[in-house]
């Protein structure tokens, strides 16, 4: 992998990070980018409330992960994926729902009725 090498050689990091950590961290970044794209689509569709709810849920999922303890790298990697993944899935489901044809059957169309002439009295 080029990640650990780039950290040490190009960025002159003081310690190397394992390749698995960088890969998981990059996947969390991928979910963030997909979430930003979905966010733009949902705002354009007027669904701004679900955007706020999804990012809020992502933050609420991320925060407790740090309370679980364990290895700092494993905890950070899991938290970097869990929150953005949850937010992205919520926004993807809402974008799918907002753009899909409604499942409810349309009421049957009424047939045109021939005009009836009323007899005029008087």
Steps between C-alpha positions, in 0.01 A plus 500: 500500500614848425332659805754407770789585267348840414450580866862432586674625187286781361336633817791413731276351770667404826328159511356273234133411498399149390363452151170352623434814704562729205275285280213506750547872558490556123174304475352730766606794285334333200171477690533867594545597133200292393303660784591848375375411151175361639467806722509728196240289322267493799526875555417552132195278551392709799578220748731706722352366825614144430851632429514651848354184655744273315813697593375527858444125515848445358649714774294324766627165375862615484525646850416184703753297300778690675358399838542130423871508571749263344780577261507866401561411135218245483258731682586797280475292183160360597369844599627651174285253306195449724367857510550594134365161389182543707444854370567396141263204519224717647542762228524237224175337613325836515634604158378170356159548662470863392581424137317169454150485359246472777386148574140599569259423221353803332124534520331381182443772247137587438376465148363810332124517522286607208338836572133472578269766374239608748153583383429860552169574651338816424 
